[in-house]
Amino acid sequence: MMSAQRYPSYFDGIAICAPAMSVSSGATIAAAWDTQTYLSIAPANAEGQRILSQALSESDLALVARSIMTACDAADGAADGMVLRPEACRFEPKRLQCVAAKDAGCLTAAQVAALERTFAGPRDSSGRTLYVGQAWDPGIAAPGWRQWKLGSSQTGSPNAANTTLMSGALAYEFFTPADPAFAITQFNFDRDPARMDAFSSVYDTHRDATLAEFRKHGGKLLIFHGTADPIFSALESIDYYQRLTRNNGGAQATSTWARLFLVPGMNHCAGGPATDSFDGLAAIVGWVEKGAAPSRIDASARPGTMYFPGRTRPLCAHPSY
């Protein structure tokens, strides 16, 4: 994205997977929001430390994934365990709330509230949106989702990427000035976003949704994004592409040089119940060198995957499905 915006003549074609367009602002705020939310419902050990990984068990996440499929799978015309139309998904976690004691077939009221809160996205105390929400997708039960949100640590020291990688990025990189003593559990959603503005203005790329010079150069742009990406929301890429089309004469005009491909079920760049093996490089080469604009890109499940072995699916240029 930086190349398309700052060095628009350097490349004739750019293919991007999971563009981190607001990593040093919105997505990292969401990491803090999710960490604090899930910690608040996690059980505590004997020392009173909350165990983040236990906020939602494997069976809890599998229940949510199955319920998302029940609610949204067939909306794309094929009941196949994949949600190919995330914008048409109408999943309500409250349907899973226990009416009696907690068991494998339901979620506690606190778990339901935590899912609703995190998937809606972070807000400050006045209700101002700080980052987009997440798309409901069966990939919530995949290891790549847990790795970022909850981790696997059974101690009071979480190992989720949100609490390690993103916490360190905030303390040493995204805050101006740096704050080495900062912990992501201390993030204040009213005051702390302002501490990220200076670095965000240099580093983030979500503001330029025109790409006028890249388009004028004749550049071609492909964006790929997994709809179960737990750190950079696919909804951000959808919003960016919609802004791009509005700024460039509409969907038809924009599709002559920029296209978005969603990858249902895929976690961050790979993994999940997805056909996540595809050749984005061949697609951009074909478009730039042969004039073959891709309306579909064939994808397959990776060999040895626990999901859909041997399955193939077309990835479709948004908003097609």
C-alpha positions, 0 to 999 in steps of 0.5 A: 500500500505504501508503494502504491501511494508514495512510489506509484511509478515503481510497480506496474502491478501490486498484489497485497494480502491482508493489508495492514492499513491501520496497524499502528492505530485501529487494529492495535486498538482492537487488539487492546480492546479484545485482550481486555474484554476476554481477560475480563471473563477468563477464569482465575487461577489460585493466585487470582490471575486470569487465564486468557486462553480459557476465556473461550474453550476449544469446544466453545469456539467450535460451537460458535463456528457451527452456529455461524455456519447454520446461520450464514453458510447457505446464504451464498447458495452452497451449504458447504461449511464456508461463509462466502458472503460475509456481508449477508451473515446475520449471526446472533451470539445470544442464541447460544446463551445458556438458560441453565448451567453451562455445558458444551451446548451453550455459552455463558452470558459473559461469553456472549457479551464478550463476543458481541463486544469484540466483534462490534469493534472498539469504541471510546466512552462517547461511542466513537468507533476506533476500528471496524468490527470483525466478520462472523466466520467459522474460522473463529475455531481455527488455531490461527484465530486463537493464536492472536486472540487468546493464546494457549498459555495456562498461566497468568502470563498470556502468550496470545499475539495480541498481548505480546507482539501488539503490546510491545509494538505499542510501547516501543513503536506506536506511541509517541513518545515511547512508553516501555512500561506500558501494558496492553491491559492498561490501554485507555480508549479515551486517552491513548489513541491520541498517543498513536496519531504521530506514528500513524500519520507516517506509517498507516495507509488507510487515509489515501483511498484514491491512489490517483498517481498509481492509477494514472501510471497504469498500475493494477492492484489486487487485494486479498483478505481472509474473512477470519483474519483475527488481527486486520479485519476483512471489513477494513479492506471492504470499506477501503475498496468501497471508498476507492470505488467512490473516489474513482468513478464507481465500481465498474471504473475502479475494477479496470485497475483495482480488485478485492478478493475475499478468502472465506475462512482464512485466518491471517494470510493462511490457515483456517477452514479455507481454500487458502492456497492460490497464486496471486502473483500469477494473477497480477502478472496476467493482468499487467502483462496480458491484460487479463483482468481476474474475475475469479482466481482458483484456490484450493485447500492446502495439502494435509490440512485438517479442513476440506482436503482436496477442495477447490473453490474460485475466489471471486472479485468483490462484491461477486461471490 
